[in-house]
Amino acid sequence: MKIGYIFPAVVGVAGIALLVWFIASGAWMPGH
C-alpha cells in the first residue's frame, strides 16, 4: 500500500469537504 500517496489524498479530500461545509454554513448564517 502506498500510504505516502493515499494519506495526502484522503487529507486533501477531507480538507476540501470541510472547507465547503464551512463556507456553506457561513452562507446560511451571514450574521455569524
Secondary structure, 3 states (H helix, E strand, C coil): CCHHHHHHHHHHHHHHHHHHHHHHHHHHCCCC
